[in-house]
Amino acid sequence: MEMPLKRAVKTTAVYCWRDGAGTEVQDQIAEEVPVALSYNGISHAVMMASPLALRDFALGFSLSERIIHSPDELYGVDIEEHEEGLELALEISSERMMNLRHQRRTLSGRTGCGLCGTESLEQAIRPLQPLAASALPAHEAVQHALQQLSLNQPLQNMTGALHGAAWCDADGQVLLAREDVGRHNALDKLIGALAARRTAREGGGFALVSSRASYEMVHKCVSTGINTLVAVSAPTSLAIKMARDANLNLIGFARRGHHSVYSPKYGEEI
């Protein structure tokens, strides 16, 4: 059973100082809990996450980490509550489980951590199958999506502590959005939601995230067939290189009235 919205927020009394005076107020605080993922009974990862949209998270993480290649290879997800946190018990195909045993890496995940526990440099920089080159979204569509992002982040508006990831159509209309205390988790939840709903990604749609664009964010998009990533903050140099090599359209510093295109490289034709 998925957690209700109220489980993701706690209310606590805090002392607030403003304009030279202090008073006690009730503050809404985002929940952050350990979420363990196990595959066919074997522990694989522990991530710090918001306890919402956990089935989307389980599916999206499994796809973006290439543990499974399609939603059909995930047979079921049981959400179990423990005193220490939550466990997502996933049942996947025997073929994928066999592959996982060979390539398994332990991710003892802090908030927003995508590479914790990676055992070698080769595991950290994983190869990508390039996408087919696609057209950039219209500048007006990017700006329109930005205007809608906060409207689709109810928990961020309540607490100020959550990242958002949204899927937008070619006109910049937000079709689907997910939130989490971790930016990688928010994107995984969006990927899972898109896959579970079989949402079409053709026709100039793009992912919009409220965070920076790191290498790991680029990798998750490319590995799950998302052609364009728009980030509110800056990309890293590795993210730009990987995006260009993989034909991912990468837009950063997307703010009201301006944004920068980092991939494709300026002057390149697509």
C-alpha positions in Angstrom: 0.0 0.0 0.0 1.3 3.4 -1.0 1.9 6.0 1.8 -0.7 8.8 2.1 0.4 12.4 1.5 0.3 13.3 5.2 3.0 10.6 5.9 5.5 12.7 4.0 5.2 15.8 6.2 5.5 16.4 9.9 4.5 19.5 11.9 6.7 20.8 14.7 6.9 23.9 16.8 9.9 26.1 16.0 11.1 29.5 17.2 10.9 32.0 14.3 12.7 35.3 14.3 11.5 37.9 11.8 11.8 41.7 11.6 13.4 42.0 15.0 10.8 39.9 16.9 10.6 36.2 17.7 7.6 33.9 18.1 6.7 30.3 18.2 5.2 28.9 14.9 4.1 25.6 13.6 6.5 24.5 10.8 5.8 21.8 8.2 8.9 19.5 7.8 9.6 17.0 5.0 10.0 13.4 6.0 13.2 11.6 5.1 13.4 7.9 5.7 15.6 5.0 4.8 14.1 3.0 1.9 15.7 -0.3 1.2 15.4 -2.1 -2.1 15.7 -5.8 -2.3 15.5 -8.0 -5.4 14.1 -11.6 -5.1 14.9 -11.5 -1.4 18.5 -10.1 -1.7 19.3 -6.7 -0.4 20.6 -4.3 -3.0 20.4 -0.6 -2.0 19.4 1.7 0.8 18.4 5.2 -0.2 17.2 8.2 1.9 13.9 9.2 0.3 10.5 10.7 0.8 7.9 8.0 1.6 5.7 8.7 -1.4 5.2 7.2 -4.9 7.4 4.3 -3.8 6.1 1.9 -6.5 7.1 4.5 -9.1 10.5 4.8 -7.4 11.0 1.0 -7.4 10.2 0.8 -11.1 12.1 3.9 -12.1 15.2 3.0 -10.1 15.2 -0.5 -11.6 15.0 0.9 -15.1 17.5 3.7 -14.8 20.0 1.4 -13.1 19.4 -1.1 -15.9 18.5 -3.8 -13.5 15.5 -4.5 -15.7 15.0 -3.5 -19.3 11.2 -3.1 -19.4 8.4 -2.8 -16.9 7.2 -6.3 -17.8 10.3 -7.7 -16.1 9.2 -6.4 -12.7 6.6 -8.9 -11.4 5.6 -7.2 -8.2 6.6 -4.7 -5.4 5.7 -5.2 -1.7 6.1 -2.2 0.6 7.0 -3.3 4.0 7.2 -1.1 7.1 10.0 -1.7 9.6 11.0 0.2 12.7 14.1 1.4 11.0 12.4 2.5 7.8 10.7 1.0 4.7 11.6 -1.9 2.4 10.6 -2.3 -1.2 10.7 -6.0 -1.9 10.8 -6.4 -5.7 10.3 -9.6 -7.6 12.0 -9.6 -11.0 12.6 -12.1 -13.8 15.1 -14.8 -13.2 17.2 -13.7 -16.2 17.5 -10.2 -14.8 18.3 -11.5 -11.4 21.1 -13.6 -12.8 22.5 -10.5 -14.5 22.2 -8.5 -11.3 24.2 -11.0 -9.4 27.1 -10.5 -11.9 27.0 -6.7 -12.0 25.7 -6.0 -8.5 26.9 -2.9 -6.7 25.9 -1.9 -3.2 24.5 1.6 -2.9 24.5 2.8 0.7 22.7 6.0 -0.4 22.7 9.3 1.3 20.2 12.0 0.1 20.7 12.5 -3.6 23.6 10.1 -3.8 23.9 8.2 -7.0 27.3 6.5 -6.9 27.8 5.7 -3.2 29.2 2.2 -2.8 30.5 1.9 -6.3 33.5 -0.4 -6.2 35.6 0.8 -9.1 36.1 3.7 -11.5 34.8 1.5 -14.3 31.5 1.1 -12.5 31.2 4.9 -11.8 31.5 6.0 -15.5 29.2 3.5 -17.2 28.9 3.4 -21.0 25.8 4.7 -22.7 24.0 3.7 -25.9 23.6 7.0 -27.7 20.1 8.2 -28.4 18.8 9.2 -31.9 19.4 12.9 -32.3 16.2 14.9 -31.7 15.2 18.6 -32.0 15.4 20.9 -29.1 12.2 22.0 -27.5 11.0 25.4 -28.3 12.3 28.1 -26.0 8.7 29.2 -25.3 7.9 25.6 -24.3 10.7 25.6 -21.8 9.6 28.8 -20.3 6.0 27.7 -20.1 7.0 24.5 -18.2 9.0 26.5 -15.7 6.0 28.6 -14.9 4.1 25.4 -14.1 6.7 23.5 -12.1 5.9 25.1 -8.7 2.2 24.4 -9.2 3.1 20.7 -9.5 5.2 20.6 -6.3 2.7 20.6 -3.4 5.2 19.2 -0.9 7.9 21.6 -1.9 5.4 24.5 -1.4 4.6 23.1 2.0 8.1 22.4 3.3 10.7 24.0 1.0 12.8 20.8 1.1 11.9 18.7 -1.9 13.1 18.4 -5.5 10.7 18.0 -8.4 10.9 16.2 -11.7 8.2 16.7 -14.3 7.4 15.4 -17.8 6.3 18.1 -20.2 4.9 17.9 -23.7 6.1 19.7 -26.7 4.2 22.8 -25.7 5.7 22.8 -22.2 2.5 21.6 -20.5 3.4 19.5 -17.4 1.7 16.1 -17.8 3.2 14.3 -14.8 5.4 15.3 -11.8 7.0 13.6 -8.8 8.8 14.9 -5.7 11.5 13.7 -3.3 14.1 15.0 -0.9 16.7 13.5 -3.3 17.0 14.8 -6.9 18.0 11.4 -8.2 15.0 9.9 -6.4 12.6 12.4 -7.9 13.8 11.6 -11.4 13.6 7.9 -10.8 10.0 8.3 -9.5 9.1 10.2 -12.7 10.8 7.6 -14.9 8.8 4.9 -13.0 5.5 6.8 -13.4 6.1 7.3 -17.1 6.8 3.6 -17.6 3.9 2.4 -15.5 1.5 4.5 -17.4 3.1 3.8 -20.8 3.3 7.5 -21.4 4.6 8.3 -24.9 7.8 10.3 -24.9 7.9 11.2 -28.6 6.9 14.5 -30.2 9.3 16.8 -28.5 8.5 16.1 -24.8 11.1 16.7 -22.2 12.0 16.2 -18.5 12.3 19.2 -16.2 14.1 19.0 -12.9 14.4 21.5 -10.1 18.0 20.7 -9.4 21.4 20.8 -11.1 22.2 18.4 -14.0 24.9 16.0 -12.8 26.3 13.1 -14.7 24.0 10.7 -12.9 20.9 12.7 -14.0 22.1 12.6 -17.6 22.8 8.8 -17.4 19.3 8.1 -16.0 17.7 10.0 -18.9 19.7 8.4 -21.6 19.4 4.9 -20.2 15.6 5.2 -20.2 15.1 6.9 -23.5 14.5 10.5 -22.4 15.8 12.8 -25.2 15.8 16.1 -23.5 16.7 17.2 -19.9 16.0 20.7 -18.7 17.5 21.6 -15.3 16.8 24.7 -13.2 20.4 24.9 -12.1 23.8 24.3 -13.7 25.1 21.1 -15.4 28.6 19.7 -14.5 31.3 19.4 -17.1 31.0 15.6 -17.1 27.2 15.9 -17.6 27.7 18.1 -20.6 30.3 15.8 -22.2 28.1 12.7 -21.6 25.1 14.5 -23.0 26.9 15.5 -26.1 28.3 12.0 -26.6 24.9 10.4 -26.1 22.9 12.9 -28.2 20.9 14.1 -25.1 19.6 17.6 -25.4 20.7 19.3 -22.2 19.4 22.7 -21.1 20.5 24.3 -17.8 20.1 27.5 -15.8 16.5 27.4 -16.8 15.0 30.4 -15.0 12.2 32.8 -15.8 13.1 34.7 -19.0 16.3 32.8 -19.8 18.0 29.4 -20.2 21.2 28.0 -21.7 21.6 25.1 -24.2 24.7 23.0 -23.4 24.0 20.0 -25.7 24.1 19.9 -28.6 27.2 22.0 -28.8 26.6 25.5 -30.1 26.8 25.5 -33.9 26.1 21.7 -34.3 23.3 20.6 -36.5 20.9 17.9 -35.4 
